[in-house]
Amino acid sequence: EPASISRRIHNHMSSFEETKQMDKIISSFVKRYKVKGASVAVTKDGRLVYAKGFGYANEEEAEEVEPGHVFRIASISKLITAVAIMHLIEEGKLALDSRVFGSEGILNDDKYSDYKDRRVENITIQHLLEHKGGWSKYYGDPIFMPHVVARKMKVSLPVSSEDVIRYTLTRKLSYTPGTRYSYSNLGYMLLGEVIEKITGMGYEDYVKFSLLNPLGIWDMQIGKGYYEEKAANEVKYYEVVGEQKVLAFDSYDSYGSRVYGGNDISLLGAAGGWIASPAEVLKLTVAIDGFNSSPDILIPETIEKMTRSGRSRHNVIGWKGTDGRGTWWRTGTLTGSSALMVRQSNGINWIIMMNTTTWKKSKIHRETSRTMFRAVNTVRRWPEFDLFDQQVPTPIHSNFLTRVD
């Protein structure tokens, strides 16, 4: 397979007079919140105009972050899964109102036929996409409770997505499907299963084969739970100093940190398991951003459906929210990693990824957002070239700059 986009670009390719102020703002944010390492990418009109790392990918080895480093992107994975589902719907292999369970449902296998609550037969693909499937946080999130699932289902660790789904079906739903919004990892795990059933391929393989590779994205994959298993160009993750150890996801007696061993990243899969570099996530984003500057892989009606902001922000699909004025955002948080991606209304998309949980925990998104909007808006002119292109000249002067309207 060809070299990935991110391995072909380096920090020095995004050093311009025009972005100095932006660099400064991001650097001071990283210092202020004691973030070990961060990576930022920006596209303008479909072109990758900036990709730069800050701080360390691995502090102990003094390895600095470069655009080619991959990070856990956590729930940004949900956007990838949603795009795959909408793509299958456009191909006529599925519909938003397709039922998921029951004899007429997509997952009508014997293993899922034993459910406690008849209402699961009414769950549709749209309910799963919009976090309206009927589950709430009341019993905790089963994806993060492998020991409970294993004991109840009498299976060994590590548990599989099938175990988690079957466990969930032994309980009553918290509400009638479609009547409420309750953020649900389980719903997206189910969408991953739906993709496998419909395509006859593994979830990760299907997404790579049908969405990512055709776009020239070769370096995204589902991550792993332990440091020893990390991808070659993956950053190291850091949690708040002094965090308690937790029971490892694959054991009843060994303890790990929350970053390594505490969470089963590959089990998160379609709901939160992908690892990627900022540039490659944006390569997918420019193909679903609705701007005319580069071709989209989904039709305009689909993109509109995914980003419509009705009375509530709970009608969006895959994204976390939209403001009704052309700004869309997607967040991702896991212990040891945090990511925020924004599609602005003016043709600019940006993403920042970090390899550290700060003392603000998931509240960091607000600060990150404020910082990034400020930083990106200091740039009056962006480069005219496209770092997505393989033959990128290293810019010597800024005579290829384009004004921001």
SULVENGI-V685414 format. One line per field, one symbol per residue. ss: DSSP state (H for helix, E for strand, - for the rest). burial: + if it has 16 or more other C-alpha atoms within 10 Angstrom, else -. Layout:
ss=???
burial=???
//
This chain:
ss=----HHHH--HHHH--HHHHHHHHHHHHHHHH----EEEEEEEE--EEEEEEEEEEEE----EE-----EEE---HHHHHHHHHHHHHHH--------E----------HHH-----HHHHH-EHHHHH-------HHH--HHH-HHHHHHHH-------HHHHHHHHH---------------HHHHHHHHHHHHHHH---HHHHHHHHHHHHH-----EE----HHH----E---E-------EE-------EEE---E---HHHHHHHH-EEE-HHHHHHHH--------------HHHHHHHH-----HHH-----EE-----EEEEEEE--EEEEEEE----EEEEEEE-E----HHHHHHHHHHHHHHHH----EEE-----------------EEE--
burial=---+++--+++-++++-++-+++-+++-++----+++++++++++++++++++++++++----+++++++++++++++++++++++++-----++--+++++---++----+--+---++++++++++++++++++----++++-++-++------+++++-+++++++---++++++-++++++++++++++++++-----++-+++--+++--+++++++++++---++-+++++++------+++++----+++++++++++++++++++++++++++++++++++++----+++---++--++++---++++++++++---+++++++++++++++++++--++++++++++++--++-++--++-++--++--+-++++++++------------+----
//
